[in-house]
Amino acid sequence: MSRHDGRLPPDHRVRRCSVALFVGASLTSALGLVLDNMWLLAADAWHLIAVVTLELVYRS
């Protein structure tokens, strides 16, 4: 039996989406730093902007 923590299924989906975007941003950032590629670092910045925006809009 699972413990009820007050979150609804849409909350879990948004959380999974945020985590997936953050993991993608982390991997893109690491790859951009290793390859010294500004294009990948710019993509990382957009990933992080998407994560923060998603959290701010959804949590408000």
C-alpha positions in Angstrom: 0.0 0.0 0.0 1.4 3.4 -0.9 1.4 6.3 1.4 -0.8 9.3 0.4 1.4 12.3 0.2 -1.2 14.8 -1.1 0.0 14.8 -4.7 -2.3 14.0 -7.6 -1.2 12.1 -10.7 -0.7 15.3 -12.7 1.7 16.5 -10.0 3.8 13.3 -10.5 3.8 13.8 -14.3 5.0 17.4 -14.0 7.7 16.3 -11.6 8.9 13.5 -13.9 9.0 16.0 -16.8 11.0 18.5 -14.7 13.4 15.8 -13.6 13.8 14.6 -17.2 14.5 18.1 -18.5 17.0 18.6 -15.7 18.8 15.4 -16.4 18.9 16.3 -20.1 20.3 19.7 -19.2 23.0 18.1 -17.1 24.1 15.7 -19.8 24.0 18.4 -22.4 26.1 20.7 -20.2 28.7 18.0 -19.5 29.0 17.1 -23.2 29.2 20.8 -24.1 32.0 21.3 -21.7 33.9 18.2 -22.8 33.6 19.0 -26.5 34.1 22.8 -25.9 31.0 23.4 -28.0 29.0 26.6 -27.4 26.0 25.3 -29.3 25.5 22.5 -26.7 26.0 24.9 -23.9 23.3 27.2 -25.4 21.0 24.2 -25.6 21.7 23.5 -22.0 20.7 27.0 -21.0 17.4 26.6 -22.8 16.8 23.3 -21.0 17.4 25.0 -17.7 15.1 27.9 -18.6 12.4 25.3 -19.5 12.8 23.5 -16.2 12.5 26.7 -14.1 9.6 28.1 -16.1 7.7 24.8 -15.8 8.2 24.7 -12.1 7.3 28.4 -11.6 4.1 28.2 -13.8 2.9 24.9 -12.4 3.6 25.7 -8.7 1.9 29.1 -8.7 
